[in-house]
Structures are given as C-alpha cells and as structure tokens.
Amino acid sequence: MKGHNFKHMKTTYLLIAFLTALLATANGQDYQHAVKIKPFGELCISYKRITGFEKGYEVMLSDLENGYSVTGLMVHHTPVLPRKSSKWFFTYGYGAHAGLFHQYEVYNPFRPFDPPREINRRYVALGLDGSAGVEYRMLRHPFLFSWDVNPNIEFLGPDVFRVNIYSNLGVAFVF
C-alpha cells in the first residue's frame, strides 16, 4: 500500500470519529453550516455556510494526486421533487481555485494511445470552477450524503489552458 493512500485512510478515520462525536449535540436538517468529507478519489474537506434561502458559499481544501488545491464556490440548492420529497436537492455553484502542484502529465494528441510524459516540476494553478450535484438530507439526523461533479478550467499552470473534471461522493455533518 502506498504511503499516500495510507495518509488518506488515516485522515478519513479521524474525521469520521470527530463527526460521530459531534452527533450527540446536533439537530436535524434546514442547516446553516456543513462540514463535508469526500474520501473517494481525491481527499476533500469542505465547509459550507448557507446565508440565505438555499444559497451560500463553500470553501474546499483538496489533496489531489499531484498537489493541493483551495476552492471557493457560491452554491445554490433547489429541491429535486418539491411535492414528493423534501430530502433530495439539486446543488450547483461557481467560483475559483488556486493550487500548488509538484507534477504534471503531457499528452501527445498525435499519439492518443501512448502513455503521457510525466514532468516533475512545481507549479501554481489558478482557474475557474463549477459544481453540480445531488444532496440527500436525512431529516432526523445531522448528516447528508452528496454526489457532485466539479469541472474547472485552469488559465495559469504548465499549460496555457487545461480542463479538469473531478467527481466524488461525500458525507457531511450539518448544524
């Protein structure tokens, strides 16, 4: 097992223990704050603050395969089936990110089946982000489950223009 994956597992278990300890003091849904962990693929920890009627902001810290990224998003929530269920919400947002990375890959478009070249060089990446996903809110418990897709466009980095798409499952403690 790689050291990097072991670090993810250790951090994930610590965060789950922390969220479980807070369970006794929490209320149900219609939350204003959420602390979310997305442990699959990339490790991402985020804080969401709802400031208005199903609108707010989210700040995410991601431990990606080749570095770290901080993302800020304006988020919006819309009920998926407002007449049938108050548990499912469609989420979407937009914002920006800054990242520090230590490696990148270069693909040759004229040889699509060749493996990419890995270049070990540190760089800073800046770009614009989007987010779209679904939330399932547990009405009697202070947790929600989410699945989201986060595409971003980097304008500063090893390439002049780069598009990334991240998808992840998450669990959040809400209060």
N, CA and C of each residue as an Amber inpcrd file, in Angstrom:
protein
   525
   0.8470000  -1.1740000   0.0000000   0.0000000   0.0000000   0.0000000
   0.8930000   1.2380000   0.0000000   0.5890000   2.1980000  -0.8230000
   1.3580000   3.4240000  -0.9020000   1.1800000   4.2460000   0.3700000
   2.1730000   5.0510000   0.7020000   2.0820000   5.9390000   1.8650000
   1.0100000   6.9940000   1.6760000   0.8160000   7.4510000   0.4310000
  -0.1780000   8.4860000   0.1620000  -1.5900000   7.9870000   0.4620000
  -1.9110000   6.7420000   0.0620000  -3.2360000   6.1870000   0.3290000
  -3.4370000   5.9330000   1.8140000  -2.3920000   5.5130000   2.5280000
  -2.4890000   5.2860000   3.9610000  -2.7800000   6.6040000   4.6710000
  -2.1740000   7.6910000   4.2030000  -2.4230000   9.0100000   4.7890000
  -3.8940000   9.3900000   4.6170000  -4.4690000   9.1090000   3.4330000
  -5.8870000   9.3930000   3.2010000  -6.7660000   8.6070000   4.1550000
  -6.4690000   7.3170000   4.3100000  -7.2930000   6.4680000   5.1780000
  -7.2130000   6.9420000   6.6230000  -6.0430000   7.2890000   7.0940000
  -5.8600000   7.7410000   8.4720000  -6.6350000   9.0420000   8.7130000
  -6.5330000   9.9810000   7.7990000  -7.2590000  11.2460000   7.9250000
  -8.7600000  11.0160000   7.8590000  -9.2110000  10.1380000   6.9910000
 -10.6340000   9.8320000   6.8730000 -11.1820000   9.2570000   8.1740000
 -10.4700000   8.3210000   8.7640000 -10.9340000   7.7220000  10.0130000
 -10.9760000   8.7400000  11.1480000 -10.0170000   9.6370000  11.2090000
 -10.0260000  10.6740000  12.2400000 -11.2120000  11.6170000  12.0770000
 -11.5190000  11.9970000  10.8360000 -12.6500000  12.8930000  10.5980000
 -13.9820000  12.2090000  10.8880000 -14.1060000  10.9380000  10.5520000
 -15.3450000  10.2090000  10.8540000 -15.5320000  10.1000000  12.3610000
 -14.4570000   9.8690000  13.1060000 -14.5520000   9.8090000  14.5650000
 -14.9690000  11.1640000  15.1360000 -14.4360000  12.2480000  14.5960000
 -14.8000000  13.5860000  15.0500000 -16.2720000  13.8790000  14.7740000
 -16.7410000  13.5530000  13.5780000 -18.1430000  13.7980000  13.2330000
 -19.0770000  12.9490000  14.0870000 -18.6910000  11.7310000  14.3820000
 -19.5110000  10.8690000  15.2260000 -19.5940000  11.4200000  16.6450000
 -18.5140000  11.9820000  17.1490000 -18.5210000  12.5710000  18.4890000
 -19.4400000  13.7890000  18.5670000 -19.5870000  14.5100000  17.4790000
 -20.4720000  15.6810000  17.4680000 -21.9430000  15.3190000  17.2950000
 -22.2290000  14.0750000  16.9660000 -23.5900000  13.6320000  16.6900000
 -24.5410000  13.8940000  17.8560000 -24.0820000  13.7370000  19.0770000
 -24.9480000  13.8660000  20.2480000 -25.4650000  15.2870000  20.4460000
 -24.7780000  16.2930000  19.9320000 -25.1690000  17.6810000  20.1600000
 -25.8860000  18.3090000  18.9690000 -26.1670000  17.5460000  17.9400000
 -26.6660000  18.1200000  16.6960000 -28.1750000  18.0010000  16.5630000
 -28.7110000  18.8390000  15.7060000 -30.1300000  18.8170000  15.3460000
 -30.2860000  18.2730000  13.9390000 -31.5300000  18.2620000  13.4410000
 -31.8210000  17.7590000  12.1070000 -31.4860000  18.7510000  11.0170000
 -32.2520000  18.7280000   9.9260000 -31.9300000  19.4970000   8.7320000
 -32.4000000  20.9410000   8.7950000 -32.4470000  21.5790000   7.6290000
 -32.5420000  23.0210000   7.4610000 -31.3270000  23.6440000   8.1210000
 -30.1990000  23.2020000   7.6770000 -28.9280000  23.5710000   8.2820000
 -28.4220000  24.9120000   7.7850000 -27.4980000  25.4940000   8.5410000
 -26.7920000  26.6920000   8.1220000 -25.3130000  26.4150000   7.8750000
 -24.7720000  25.3680000   8.5160000 -23.3630000  25.0190000   8.3790000
 -23.2480000  23.5360000   8.0330000 -22.2520000  23.2080000   7.2440000
 -21.9730000  21.8090000   6.9210000 -20.4690000  21.6250000   6.8070000
 -19.9770000  20.5610000   7.4140000 -18.5850000  20.1550000   7.2670000
 -18.6220000  18.8310000   6.5190000 -18.0320000  18.8230000   5.3340000
 -18.1460000  17.6600000   4.4500000 -16.7870000  17.0420000   4.2090000
 -16.7820000  15.7200000   4.1260000 -15.5870000  14.9920000   3.7250000
 -15.9380000  14.1460000   2.5090000 -15.0400000  14.2120000   1.5200000
 -15.1820000  13.4020000   0.3100000 -13.9250000  12.5380000   0.2180000
 -13.9930000  11.2920000   0.6950000 -12.7810000  10.4750000   0.7920000
 -12.4330000   9.6380000  -0.4320000 -13.2520000   9.6030000  -1.4500000
 -13.0070000   8.7280000  -2.5960000 -12.3120000   9.4900000  -3.7050000
 -11.3180000   8.8730000  -4.3170000 -10.5680000   9.5490000  -5.3760000
  -9.6300000  10.5650000  -4.7710000 -10.0230000  11.7910000  -4.7920000
  -9.2880000  12.8450000  -4.1100000  -9.8330000  12.9560000  -2.6850000
  -8.9980000  13.3600000  -1.7540000  -9.4820000  13.6280000  -0.4050000
  -9.8240000  15.1000000  -0.3500000 -11.0600000  15.4090000  -0.0140000
 -11.5210000  16.7890000   0.0110000 -12.2790000  17.0350000   1.3060000
 -11.9690000  18.1250000   1.9660000 -12.6770000  18.5560000   3.1590000
 -13.2350000  19.9410000   2.8530000 -14.5200000  20.1500000   3.1670000
 -15.1140000  21.4420000   2.8440000 -15.9850000  21.9550000   3.9830000
 -16.1730000  23.2560000   3.9720000 -17.0760000  23.9250000   4.8940000
 -18.0840000  24.6910000   4.0510000 -19.3710000  24.4660000   4.3080000
 -20.4350000  25.1560000   3.5810000 -21.2410000  25.9970000   4.5600000
 -21.5350000  27.2360000   4.1940000 -22.3390000  28.1440000   5.0030000
 -23.5080000  28.6060000   4.1550000 -24.7250000  28.3040000   4.6190000
 -25.9380000  28.7530000   3.9230000 -26.3020000  30.1150000   4.5060000
 -26.2990000  31.1570000   3.6740000 -26.5230000  32.5220000   4.1480000
 -27.9190000  33.0370000   3.8390000 -28.5830000  32.4720000   2.8660000
 -29.9290000  32.8970000   2.5020000 -30.7770000  31.6780000   2.2420000
 -31.8890000  31.8710000   1.5820000 -32.7720000  30.7480000   1.2900000
 -32.0980000  29.8350000   0.2840000 -31.5010000  28.7510000   0.7700000
 -30.8190000  27.7250000  -0.0340000 -29.7140000  28.3000000  -0.9160000
 -29.0570000  29.3700000  -0.4590000 -27.8990000  29.9490000  -1.1390000
 -26.8050000  30.1450000  -0.1130000 -25.5730000  30.1300000  -0.5650000
 -24.4720000  30.3400000   0.3540000 -23.1380000  30.2010000  -0.3450000
 -22.1340000  29.7940000   0.4240000 -20.8090000  29.6000000  -0.1350000
 -20.1800000  28.3500000   0.4510000 -19.1750000  27.8210000  -0.2480000
 -18.4620000  26.6340000   0.1860000 -16.9740000  26.8380000  -0.0820000
 -16.1500000  26.4500000   0.8830000 -14.7000000  26.5080000   0.7590000
 -14.1840000  25.0810000   0.8740000 -13.3790000  24.6430000  -0.0930000
 -12.8890000  23.2650000  -0.1290000 -11.3620000  23.2300000  -0.1510000
 -10.8050000  22.2990000   0.6020000  -9.3780000  22.0030000   0.5600000
  -9.2470000  20.5840000   0.0300000  -8.5490000  20.4310000  -1.0900000
  -8.4320000  19.1250000  -1.7470000  -6.9840000  18.6670000  -1.7660000
  -6.7810000  17.4030000  -1.4120000  -5.4830000  16.7540000  -1.5120000
  -5.5490000  15.8900000  -2.7560000  -5.0910000  16.4200000  -3.8690000
  -5.1550000  15.7250000  -5.1440000  -3.9350000  14.8380000  -5.3280000
  -3.9160000  14.0810000  -6.3850000  -2.8320000  13.1310000  -6.6220000
  -1.4780000  13.8180000  -6.7390000  -1.4370000  14.9860000  -7.3560000
  -0.1610000  15.6600000  -7.6040000   0.0050000  16.9660000  -6.8440000
  -0.8360000  17.2560000  -5.8560000  -0.6970000  18.5060000  -5.1220000
  -1.9300000  18.8440000  -4.3170000  -2.0690000  20.1210000  -3.9960000
  -3.1670000  20.6090000  -3.1560000  -3.8820000  21.7620000  -3.8480000
  -5.1750000  21.9020000  -3.5370000  -5.9760000  22.9500000  -4.1490000
  -6.9610000  23.5140000  -3.1290000  -7.1650000  24.8300000  -3.1820000
  -8.1690000  25.5070000  -2.3680000  -9.1890000  26.1150000  -3.3260000
 -10.4760000  25.8340000  -3.0710000 -11.5470000  26.2770000  -3.9630000
 -12.6010000  27.0280000  -3.1720000 -13.0810000  28.1220000  -3.7200000
 -14.2020000  28.8680000  -3.1510000 -15.3480000  28.8840000  -4.1410000
 -16.5670000  28.5220000  -3.6810000 -17.7340000  28.4450000  -4.5580000
 -18.9230000  29.1860000  -3.9610000 -19.6870000  29.8300000  -4.7940000
 -21.0370000  30.2740000  -4.4380000 -21.9460000  29.1020000  -4.7620000
 -22.7950000  28.6800000  -3.8230000 -23.6160000  27.4870000  -4.0320000
 -25.1030000  27.8230000  -3.9580000 -25.8930000  27.0380000  -4.6720000
 -27.3450000  27.1760000  -4.7090000 -27.9480000  25.7810000  -4.5790000
 -29.1020000  25.6770000  -3.9150000 -29.8070000  24.4100000  -3.7470000
 -31.2260000  24.5700000  -4.2590000 -31.7110000  23.5550000  -4.9480000
 -33.0740000  23.5340000  -5.4650000 -33.6690000  22.1660000  -5.1810000
 -34.8770000  22.0910000  -4.6230000 -35.4910000  20.7680000  -4.3980000
 -35.6660000  20.0170000  -5.7210000 -35.3310000  18.7310000  -5.7100000
 -35.4740000  17.9200000  -6.9180000 -36.9450000  17.6080000  -7.1750000
 -37.6450000  17.1240000  -6.1620000 -39.0730000  16.7930000  -6.2610000
 -39.8030000  17.5060000  -5.1120000 -40.1150000  18.7820000  -5.2410000
 -40.6580000  19.5330000  -4.1060000 -42.0080000  19.0270000  -3.6010000
 -42.8210000  18.4350000  -4.4370000 -44.1360000  17.9500000  -3.9940000
 -44.0720000  16.5350000  -3.4320000 -43.0310000  15.7930000  -3.7730000
 -42.9340000  14.3980000  -3.3410000 -42.0010000  14.1860000  -2.1520000
 -40.8680000  14.9310000  -2.1030000 -39.8790000  14.6820000  -1.0680000
 -39.1260000  15.9590000  -0.7290000 -38.8630000  16.1570000   0.5480000
 -38.0620000  17.3020000   0.9780000 -36.6510000  16.8650000   1.3530000
 -36.2290000  15.7080000   0.8810000 -34.9200000  15.1790000   1.2130000
 -33.8920000  15.3320000   0.0910000 -34.3370000  15.3910000  -1.1480000
 -33.4460000  15.4360000  -2.2950000 -33.2990000  16.8610000  -2.8170000
 -32.0480000  17.3050000  -3.0160000 -31.7770000  18.6440000  -3.5250000
 -30.7450000  18.5730000  -4.6370000 -30.9800000  19.3680000  -5.6730000
 -30.0040000  19.5750000  -6.7310000 -29.1260000  20.7390000  -6.2910000
 -27.8060000  20.5890000  -6.3680000 -26.8910000  21.6580000  -5.9780000
 -26.0700000  22.0830000  -7.1840000 -25.7770000  23.3590000  -7.2620000
 -24.8920000  23.8650000  -8.2990000 -24.1790000  25.1000000  -7.7710000
 -23.0380000  25.3930000  -8.3650000 -22.2680000  26.5320000  -7.9080000
 -21.1870000  26.9180000  -8.9000000 -20.5130000  28.0120000  -8.5810000
 -19.4420000  28.5330000  -9.4280000 -18.4560000  29.2790000  -8.5380000
 -17.2070000  29.3320000  -8.9790000 -16.1920000  30.0120000  -8.1830000
 -14.8300000  29.9280000  -8.8260000 -13.7860000  29.8850000  -7.9720000
 -12.4060000  29.8800000  -8.4510000 -11.5550000  29.0130000  -7.5330000
 -10.3690000  28.6650000  -8.0280000  -9.4530000  27.8520000  -7.2280000
  -8.0110000  28.3100000  -7.4310000  -7.1850000  27.9460000  -6.4470000
  -5.7320000  28.1170000  -6.5280000  -5.1220000  26.8160000  -6.0470000
  -4.1130000  26.3500000  -6.7430000  -3.4960000  25.0800000  -6.3790000
  -1.9930000  25.1300000  -6.4800000  -1.3450000  24.2830000  -5.7020000
   0.0990000  24.1090000  -5.7620000   0.3540000  22.6330000  -6.0640000
   1.0130000  22.3690000  -7.1720000   1.2210000  21.0100000  -7.6350000
   2.7060000  20.7510000  -7.8500000   3.0990000  19.4620000  -7.8310000
   4.5070000  19.1200000  -7.9670000   4.8030000  18.2750000  -9.2080000
   3.7820000  17.9540000  -9.9970000   3.9940000  17.1160000 -11.1770000
   2.8380000  17.3160000 -12.1380000   3.0960000  17.1490000 -13.4270000
   2.0150000  17.1630000 -14.4040000   2.3460000  16.2250000 -15.5490000
   1.3220000  15.9080000 -16.3310000   1.4660000  14.9740000 -17.4420000
   1.1950000  15.6970000 -18.7530000   1.9450000  15.3290000 -19.7770000
   1.7840000  15.9100000 -21.1040000   1.3680000  14.7980000 -22.0530000
   0.2460000  14.9830000 -22.7250000  -0.2630000  14.0160000 -23.7020000
   0.0900000  14.4720000 -25.1040000   0.4020000  13.5180000 -25.9560000
   0.6730000  13.8130000 -27.3570000  -0.6190000  13.5830000 -28.1360000
  -1.2480000  14.6320000 -28.6790000  -2.5280000  14.4460000 -29.3860000
  -2.4000000  13.6320000 -30.6760000  -1.1690000  13.5210000 -31.2240000
  -0.9730000  12.7690000 -32.4500000  -0.7300000  11.2820000 -32.1870000
  -0.5440000  10.9300000 -30.9150000  -0.3880000   9.5320000 -30.4960000
  -1.3030000   9.2930000 -29.3000000  -2.5910000   9.1540000 -29.5380000
  -3.5480000   9.1040000 -28.4260000  -3.4340000   7.8690000 -27.5380000
  -2.8130000   6.7880000 -28.0160000  -2.7300000   5.5690000 -27.2100000
  -1.4000000   5.4420000 -26.4670000  -0.4960000   6.3830000 -26.6790000
   0.7700000   6.3730000 -25.9440000   0.5550000   6.9140000 -24.5350000
   1.3060000   6.4020000 -23.5590000   1.1760000   6.9450000 -22.1990000
   1.7170000   8.3730000 -22.1500000   1.2060000   9.1840000 -21.2310000
   1.6750000  10.5730000 -21.1400000   3.0870000  10.6480000 -20.5490000
   3.7670000  11.7340000 -20.8720000   5.0760000  12.0050000 -20.2590000
   4.8350000  12.6930000 -18.9250000   5.5210000  12.2470000 -17.8880000
   5.4070000  12.8800000 -16.5720000   6.5570000  13.8600000 -16.4010000
   6.2160000  15.0770000 -16.0200000   7.2210000  16.1150000 -15.8030000
   7.1510000  16.5120000 -14.3360000   8.2560000  16.3250000 -13.6300000
   8.3250000  16.6350000 -12.2080000   8.8290000  18.0650000 -12.0180000
   7.8830000  18.9810000 -11.9080000   8.2060000  20.3910000 -11.7220000
   7.0620000  21.0180000 -10.9410000   7.3790000  21.8220000  -9.9520000
   6.3340000  22.5120000  -9.1740000   5.7250000  23.6380000 -10.0040000
   4.4190000  23.8490000  -9.7940000   3.7470000  24.9600000 -10.4630000
   2.5150000  25.3750000  -9.6780000   2.0750000  26.5770000  -9.9300000
   0.8580000  27.1250000  -9.3310000  -0.2140000  27.1280000 -10.3990000
  -1.4230000  26.7260000 -10.0230000  -2.5440000  26.6970000 -10.9680000
  -3.6540000  27.5960000 -10.4440000  -4.1650000  28.4590000 -11.2990000
  -5.3090000  29.3130000 -10.9840000  -6.3730000  29.0850000 -12.0310000
  -7.6450000  29.0880000 -11.6080000  -8.6930000  28.8590000 -12.5890000
 -10.0870000  29.0800000 -12.0540000 -11.0620000  28.8370000 -12.9140000
 -12.4780000  28.9720000 -12.5990000 -13.0950000  27.5970000 -12.4130000
 -14.0450000  27.4980000 -11.4860000 -14.6430000  26.2140000 -11.1390000
 -16.1530000  26.2590000 -11.2830000 -16.7140000  25.0790000 -11.4630000
 -18.1500000  24.8750000 -11.4430000 -18.4530000  23.6740000 -10.5670000
 -19.7020000  23.5230000 -10.2110000 -20.1050000  22.3810000  -9.3980000
 -21.5590000  22.0660000  -9.6970000 -21.8740000  20.7830000  -9.7850000
 -23.2530000  20.3330000  -9.9490000 -23.3660000  18.9850000  -9.2560000
 -24.4730000  18.7770000  -8.5460000 -24.6140000  17.5120000  -7.8440000
 -25.9700000  17.3370000  -7.2120000 -26.0740000  16.2910000  -6.3960000
 -27.3130000  15.9410000  -5.7080000 -26.9960000  15.7170000  -4.2380000
 -27.8800000  16.2180000  -3.3610000 -27.7700000  16.0070000  -1.9190000
 -28.9630000  15.2230000  -1.4240000 -28.7130000  14.3120000  -0.5080000
 -29.7900000  13.6150000   0.1880000 -29.6840000  14.0000000   1.6540000
 -30.6880000  14.7110000   2.1490000 -30.6890000  15.1860000   3.5280000
 -31.4870000  14.2320000   4.4010000 -30.8840000  13.7980000   5.4740000
 -31.5780000  12.9620000   6.4480000 -32.2790000  13.9140000   7.4160000
 -33.5820000  13.9040000   7.4410000 -34.3300000  14.9290000   8.1630000
 -34.2270000  14.8110000   9.6760000 -34.0310000  13.6310000  10.1980000
 -33.9650000  13.4590000  11.6580000 -32.5450000  13.3360000  12.1890000
 -31.5930000  13.2850000  11.3100000 -30.2070000  13.1070000  11.7220000
 -29.3570000  14.2180000  11.1150000 -28.2650000  14.5800000  11.7660000
 -27.4630000  15.7210000  11.2940000 -26.4470000  15.3580000  10.2120000
 -26.8520000  14.5420000   9.2660000 -25.9540000  14.1550000   8.1770000
 -26.6500000  14.3370000   6.8460000 -25.8520000  14.5260000   5.8170000
 -26.3580000  14.4750000   4.4500000 -25.3240000  13.7660000   3.6030000
 -25.7930000  13.1660000   2.5290000 -24.9350000  12.4750000   1.5860000
 -24.9940000  13.2280000   0.2700000 -23.8790000  13.3010000  -0.4240000
 -23.8490000  14.0620000  -1.6700000 -23.0150000  13.3510000  -2.7190000
 -23.3180000  13.6490000  -3.9430000 -22.5240000  13.2630000  -5.0900000
 -22.4300000  14.5040000  -5.9560000 -21.2160000  14.8790000  -6.3340000
 -21.0770000  16.0660000  -7.1560000 -19.9550000  15.9190000  -8.1740000
 -20.0750000  16.7140000  -9.2170000 -19.1000000  16.7940000 -10.2910000
 -18.5690000  18.2210000 -10.2880000 -17.2340000  18.3460000 -10.2820000
 -16.6020000  19.6610000 -10.2120000 -15.6630000  19.8610000 -11.3990000
 -16.1430000  20.4450000 -12.4880000 -15.2320000  20.7700000 -13.5910000
 -14.5250000  22.0980000 -13.3080000 -13.2890000  22.2180000 -13.7830000
 -12.6130000  23.5060000 -13.6720000 -11.7520000  23.7590000 -14.8970000
 -11.4650000  25.0150000 -15.1070000 -10.6270000  25.4610000 -16.2170000
  -9.4700000  26.2210000 -15.6020000  -8.2470000  25.8000000 -15.9100000
  -7.0670000  26.4770000 -15.3940000  -6.4810000  27.3740000 -16.4680000
  -6.2380000  28.6400000 -16.0760000  -5.6540000  29.6040000 -17.0020000
  -4.1670000  29.8220000 -16.7380000  -3.7330000  29.4570000 -15.5390000
  -2.3280000  29.5950000 -15.1870000  -1.8480000  28.2420000 -14.6960000
  -0.7790000  27.7380000 -15.2420000  -0.2520000  26.4320000 -14.8730000
   0.7510000  25.9980000 -15.9140000   1.0220000  24.7000000 -16.0250000
   2.0070000  24.2510000 -17.0050000   1.5190000  24.4220000 -18.4390000
   0.2250000  24.3800000 -18.6420000  -0.3620000  24.6210000 -19.9640000
  -1.0350000  25.9840000 -19.9250000  -1.2570000  26.5560000 -21.0840000
  -1.9680000  27.8290000 -21.1410000  -3.4250000  27.6250000 -20.7640000
  -3.9770000  26.4760000 -21.1090000  -5.3940000  26.2050000 -20.8900000
  -5.5460000  24.7240000 -20.5890000  -6.1440000  24.3920000 -19.4480000
  -6.3230000  22.9880000 -19.0650000  -7.7050000  22.8210000 -18.4480000
  -8.3860000  21.7210000 -18.7810000  -9.6990000  21.4120000 -18.2340000
  -9.5740000  20.1440000 -17.3790000 -10.1090000  20.2000000 -16.1540000
 -10.1190000  19.0530000 -15.2430000 -11.5600000  18.7920000 -14.8180000
 -11.8870000  17.5360000 -14.5740000 -13.2140000  17.1810000 -14.0590000
 -13.0170000  16.1940000 -12.9190000 -13.5460000  16.5430000 -11.7470000
 -13.4800000  15.6880000 -10.5760000 -14.8980000  15.3170000 -10.1640000
 -15.0870000  14.0650000  -9.7790000 -16.3820000  13.6020000  -9.3000000
 -16.1450000  12.8730000  -7.9850000 -17.0550000  13.0650000  -7.0140000
 -16.8170000  12.4760000  -5.7160000 -18.1070000  12.2900000  -4.9420000
 -18.0920000  11.2880000  -4.0530000 -19.1670000  11.0830000  -3.0910000
 -18.7210000  11.6770000  -1.7650000 -19.6800000  12.1960000  -0.9880000
 -19.3150000  12.7910000   0.2780000 -20.3730000  12.6090000   1.3290000
 -19.9570000  12.7650000   2.5760000 -20.8670000  12.7730000   3.7060000
 -20.5660000  14.0400000   4.4950000 -21.6290000  14.7180000   4.9480000
 -21.4670000  15.9840000   5.6620000 -22.1760000  15.9250000   6.9910000
 -21.5720000  16.5630000   7.9620000 -22.1780000  16.7870000   9.2590000
 -22.7620000  18.1840000   9.2180000 -24.0630000  18.3190000   9.4890000
 -24.7300000  19.6210000   9.3740000 -25.1720000  20.1100000  10.7440000
 -25.1260000  21.4180000  10.9130000 -25.5550000  22.0360000  12.1730000
 -26.0150000  23.4440000  11.9380000
